[in-house]
Amino acid sequence: MNVYYHLPGLFEFYEFYKKFLPLFKNKPEYFYDWCKIGSIYGSPSDCIWSGGRISYADYDPKKVFALMKEYNISSRLTFSNSLIEEKHLSDIKCNELCRLLNLDTNNGIIIHSDILMKYLKKKYPNLYFVSSTTKVLTNFNDFKKEVGNTDFTYVVPDFRLNKQLEKLNSLSESYKPKVEFLCNECCWYGCKDRKECYKSVSKQNLGIDCMDHVCKAPFYKEGYRFSRVMENPAFISLEDILNIYVPMGYSNFKIEGRDLGSALLLEFILYYMVKPKYQIHVREAMYLDAMLDLF
């Protein structure tokens, strides 16, 4: 079975992927044989349908989508705003992005709003839909119902369902290919404010004046640290993927990080996708300059 990674930063890391995707194609010996890129997701700045994160990327969508098409990779727009109303559906920028995405049959929308999905299904029929983790589906029965919804090609459960292995193993074999696990979530496992956090981002993307959500998690002031994320009870390691999830029939794994830097993105790729003996080769090919001084 192949493992399909869904990588962050469709717009946010466009320059990174311009350099990385040729490497991925032309140096297959660097990467695990079973390793595939299922999609790259993200959104440009000033998209009122966006959710999950605030984006500040401004690359030309035509160039972004063309790059993905060149390497036969699915583009996904993160239109996961939870507060969409009918009045928002006519937004010019978001519709133009969907029009461009709809020109091919390999592209999708990560979505939260039922109102938006009903609109997009009718107007842009080539697109597929991914149920967003911003729904915070922590109840397994709610998640199972979501996976059973034929409108969704994929469903990203809340990361706290990652280790409910007995229930996951009992899921119908026809459902397992639809499940896309979030591997490296930095959110505190005990967080009870996840929905409110996403809601505040949805408001801000809609231009509603509101305060930033104040995170109450321990160590939140330290920012994202992959080493700490690895200690999260819900973290899915490379060994977990190969020894637990793949044998159970799961093959789709999402890597978060579109609001982080390209250095961390490279570390995620090295960890999950690159054979250890070739990790230095990938670093050098991407951006290691022998004369670079970090401090």
C-alpha positions as CSV (number, residue, x, y, z in Angstrom):
1,M,0.0,0.0,0.0
2,N,1.1,3.5,-0.7
3,V,1.1,6.3,1.9
4,Y,-0.3,9.6,0.7
5,Y,0.8,12.7,2.5
6,H,-1.2,15.9,2.3
7,L,1.2,18.8,2.7
8,P,0.7,22.4,3.9
9,G,1.3,25.7,2.1
10,L,-0.1,25.6,-1.4
11,F,0.3,29.3,-1.6
12,E,2.3,29.9,1.6
13,F,5.2,27.7,0.4
14,Y,5.0,28.1,-3.3
15,E,8.7,29.0,-3.7
16,F,9.6,26.0,-1.6
17,Y,7.6,23.6,-3.7
18,K,9.0,25.0,-6.9
19,K,12.4,23.7,-5.7
20,F,11.2,20.6,-3.8
21,L,8.8,19.0,-6.4
22,P,11.5,18.6,-9.1
23,L,13.7,17.0,-6.4
24,F,10.9,14.6,-5.4
25,K,10.3,13.6,-9.0
26,N,14.0,13.4,-10.2
27,K,15.6,11.8,-7.1
28,P,13.1,9.0,-6.2
29,E,16.0,7.1,-4.5
30,Y,16.0,9.8,-1.7
31,F,12.4,9.0,-0.7
32,Y,10.6,5.9,0.6
33,D,9.2,3.8,-2.2
34,W,5.7,3.9,-0.7
35,C,5.8,7.6,-0.2
36,K,3.4,9.7,-2.3
37,I,2.1,13.3,-2.2
38,G,-1.7,13.2,-2.2
39,S,-2.3,16.9,-2.2
40,I,-1.0,20.3,-1.2
41,Y,-3.4,22.6,0.6
42,G,-3.6,26.2,1.6
43,S,-5.2,29.5,0.5
44,P,-4.0,33.0,-0.5
45,S,-4.6,36.1,1.5
46,D,-7.9,38.0,1.8
47,C,-10.2,35.0,1.1
48,I,-13.3,35.4,3.2
49,W,-14.1,31.7,2.8
50,S,-10.8,30.7,4.4
51,G,-10.6,29.1,7.9
52,G,-8.2,27.4,10.2
53,R,-5.5,29.9,9.7
54,I,-5.0,33.5,8.5
55,S,-3.0,33.5,5.3
56,Y,-0.7,36.2,4.0
57,A,0.4,34.6,0.8
58,D,-0.1,36.5,-2.5
59,Y,1.3,34.3,-5.3
60,D,-0.5,34.1,-8.6
61,P,-3.1,31.3,-8.4
62,K,-2.6,30.4,-12.1
63,K,1.1,29.8,-11.4
64,V,0.4,27.9,-8.2
65,F,-2.2,25.6,-9.8
66,A,0.0,25.1,-12.9
67,L,2.9,23.9,-10.7
68,M,0.7,21.4,-9.0
69,K,-0.7,20.2,-12.4
70,E,2.8,19.8,-13.8
71,Y,3.6,17.2,-11.1
72,N,0.1,15.7,-11.1
73,I,-0.6,16.8,-7.5
74,S,-4.1,17.7,-6.2
75,S,-4.5,21.4,-5.2
76,R,-6.8,22.0,-2.2
77,L,-8.2,25.3,-1.1
78,T,-8.7,25.6,2.7
79,F,-12.2,27.2,2.6
80,S,-13.1,26.0,6.0
81,N,-14.7,29.1,7.4
82,S,-17.5,28.0,9.8
83,L,-19.5,31.2,9.6
84,I,-20.4,31.4,5.9
85,E,-23.8,32.9,5.2
86,E,-25.7,33.2,1.9
87,K,-24.5,36.8,1.5
88,H,-20.9,35.6,1.4
89,L,-21.3,33.2,-1.5
90,S,-20.9,35.9,-4.2
91,D,-17.4,36.8,-3.2
92,I,-15.4,37.5,-6.4
93,K,-12.0,36.4,-5.3
94,C,-13.1,33.1,-3.8
95,N,-15.3,32.3,-6.8
96,E,-12.5,33.0,-9.2
97,L,-10.2,30.6,-7.3
98,C,-12.8,27.9,-7.5
99,R,-13.3,28.5,-11.2
100,L,-9.6,28.0,-11.8
101,L,-9.5,25.0,-9.6
102,N,-12.5,23.5,-11.4
103,L,-10.7,23.5,-14.7
104,D,-9.3,20.1,-13.7
105,T,-10.8,17.1,-12.1
106,N,-8.1,16.4,-9.5
107,N,-8.7,19.3,-7.1
108,G,-10.6,19.8,-3.9
109,I,-11.9,22.1,-1.2
110,I,-11.3,21.6,2.5
111,I,-14.7,22.7,3.9
112,H,-16.7,23.3,7.1
113,S,-19.8,25.1,6.0
114,D,-22.8,23.1,4.6
115,I,-24.1,26.3,3.0
116,L,-20.8,26.8,1.1
117,M,-20.6,23.1,0.1
118,K,-24.1,23.1,-1.3
119,Y,-23.2,26.2,-3.4
120,L,-19.9,24.8,-4.6
121,K,-21.3,21.4,-5.5
122,K,-23.7,23.0,-7.9
123,K,-21.5,25.7,-9.4
124,Y,-18.1,23.8,-9.6
125,P,-18.9,20.1,-10.2
126,N,-15.3,19.0,-10.8
127,L,-14.2,19.7,-7.2
128,Y,-14.1,17.1,-4.4
129,F,-14.7,17.9,-0.8
130,V,-12.7,17.3,2.4
131,S,-14.4,17.6,5.8
132,S,-12.3,19.9,7.8
133,T,-10.7,19.1,11.2
134,T,-12.1,22.6,12.2
135,K,-15.4,20.8,12.9
136,V,-13.6,19.3,15.9
137,L,-15.2,15.8,15.6
138,T,-14.1,14.3,18.9
139,N,-17.0,11.9,19.3
140,F,-16.3,8.7,17.3
141,N,-19.9,8.2,16.3
142,D,-20.1,11.8,14.9
143,F,-16.9,11.1,13.0
144,K,-18.2,7.8,11.7
145,K,-21.4,9.5,10.5
146,E,-19.2,12.1,8.7
147,V,-17.1,9.5,7.0
148,G,-20.4,7.9,5.8
149,N,-21.5,11.1,4.1
150,T,-21.0,10.6,0.4
151,D,-20.5,14.3,-0.2
152,F,-17.0,13.9,1.3
153,T,-14.1,12.2,-0.5
154,Y,-12.0,12.6,2.7
155,V,-12.6,13.4,6.3
156,V,-10.0,14.8,8.7
157,P,-11.0,13.8,12.3
158,D,-10.0,15.7,15.4
159,F,-6.5,14.6,16.3
160,R,-7.8,13.2,19.6
161,L,-9.4,10.4,17.7
162,N,-6.0,9.3,16.3
163,K,-5.3,6.7,19.0
164,Q,-8.7,5.2,19.3
165,L,-7.2,2.2,17.5
166,E,-9.8,-0.4,18.4
167,K,-12.6,1.7,17.1
168,L,-10.6,2.7,14.0
169,N,-9.8,-0.9,13.2
170,S,-13.5,-1.8,13.3
171,L,-14.4,0.9,10.8
172,S,-15.8,-0.4,7.5
173,E,-13.1,-1.2,5.0
174,S,-14.9,1.0,2.5
175,Y,-14.6,4.0,4.9
176,K,-10.9,3.7,5.7
177,P,-9.5,5.2,2.4
178,K,-11.6,8.3,3.3
179,V,-9.9,9.0,6.6
180,E,-7.1,11.5,6.7
181,F,-5.3,11.6,10.0
182,L,-3.6,14.8,11.2
183,C,-0.2,13.6,12.3
184,N,1.7,16.5,13.8
185,E,-0.9,18.7,15.6
186,C,0.6,21.1,18.0
187,C,-2.6,21.8,19.9
188,W,-2.7,20.8,23.6
189,Y,-4.4,17.4,23.9
190,G,-6.6,18.7,26.7
191,C,-7.7,21.8,24.9
192,K,-11.4,22.6,25.3
193,D,-11.4,25.8,23.3
194,R,-10.5,24.4,19.9
195,K,-13.8,25.3,18.3
196,E,-13.7,28.8,19.7
197,C,-10.1,29.2,18.4
198,Y,-11.2,28.3,14.8
199,K,-14.3,30.5,15.2
200,S,-12.2,33.6,15.9
201,V,-10.2,32.9,12.8
202,S,-13.4,32.5,10.7
203,K,-14.6,35.9,12.1
204,Q,-11.3,37.6,11.2
205,N,-11.3,36.2,7.6
206,L,-14.8,37.6,7.2
207,G,-13.5,41.0,8.3
208,I,-15.4,40.9,11.6
209,D,-13.6,42.9,14.3
210,C,-12.8,40.6,17.1
211,M,-9.9,39.8,19.5
212,D,-7.5,37.0,18.8
213,H,-8.2,33.8,20.7
214,V,-6.0,33.6,23.8
215,C,-4.5,30.1,24.0
216,K,-4.5,28.6,27.4
217,A,-2.3,25.6,26.6
218,P,0.9,24.9,28.6
219,F,4.0,26.0,26.7
220,Y,2.0,28.0,24.1
221,K,4.5,30.9,24.4
222,E,7.2,28.7,23.1
223,G,5.5,28.4,19.7
224,Y,5.6,25.3,17.5
225,R,8.3,22.8,18.5
226,F,8.3,19.5,16.6
227,S,10.2,17.9,19.5
228,R,7.3,18.7,21.8
229,V,4.7,17.8,19.3
230,M,6.3,14.3,19.2
231,E,5.4,14.0,22.9
232,N,1.7,14.7,22.2
233,P,-0.4,11.6,23.0
234,A,-2.1,12.0,19.6
235,F,1.2,12.3,17.6
236,I,1.4,9.8,14.7
237,S,5.0,8.9,14.1
238,L,6.5,7.4,11.0
239,E,6.7,4.0,12.8
240,D,3.0,4.3,13.7
241,I,2.1,4.9,10.1
242,L,4.0,1.8,8.9
243,N,3.3,-0.5,11.8
244,I,-0.2,0.4,12.9
245,Y,-2.2,2.5,10.5
246,V,-1.1,0.9,7.1
247,P,-1.8,-2.7,8.4
248,M,-5.2,-1.5,9.5
249,G,-5.9,-0.2,5.9
250,Y,-5.3,3.5,6.3
251,S,-3.2,5.4,3.8
252,N,-3.9,9.2,4.1
253,F,-2.0,11.5,6.5
254,K,-2.1,15.2,6.8
255,I,0.9,17.3,7.9
256,E,0.0,20.7,9.4
257,G,2.2,23.8,9.2
258,R,1.1,26.3,6.6
259,D,1.5,29.1,9.2
260,L,5.0,28.0,10.1
261,G,8.3,28.6,8.2
262,S,9.8,26.6,5.4
263,A,12.6,25.3,7.7
264,L,10.0,23.4,9.8
265,L,8.2,22.2,6.6
266,L,11.5,20.7,5.5
267,E,11.9,19.0,8.8
268,F,8.5,17.4,8.5
269,I,9.3,16.2,5.0
270,L,12.6,14.8,6.1
271,Y,11.1,12.9,9.0
272,Y,8.1,11.4,7.2
273,M,9.3,11.0,3.6
274,V,13.1,10.9,3.3
275,K,15.3,7.9,3.9
276,P,17.7,8.8,6.7
277,K,20.9,8.3,4.7
278,Y,19.6,10.9,2.1
279,Q,18.3,13.5,4.5
280,I,21.5,15.6,4.3
281,H,21.3,15.4,0.5
282,V,17.8,16.8,0.5
283,R,18.8,19.6,3.0
284,E,21.7,20.5,0.7
285,A,19.6,20.5,-2.4
286,M,16.9,22.6,-0.8
287,Y,18.8,25.5,0.8
288,L,22.0,24.5,2.6
289,D,24.8,27.0,1.7
290,A,28.2,26.1,2.9
291,M,28.8,29.8,3.8
292,L,25.5,30.2,5.6
293,D,25.8,31.7,9.1
294,L,22.7,31.1,11.3
295,F,23.9,33.3,14.1
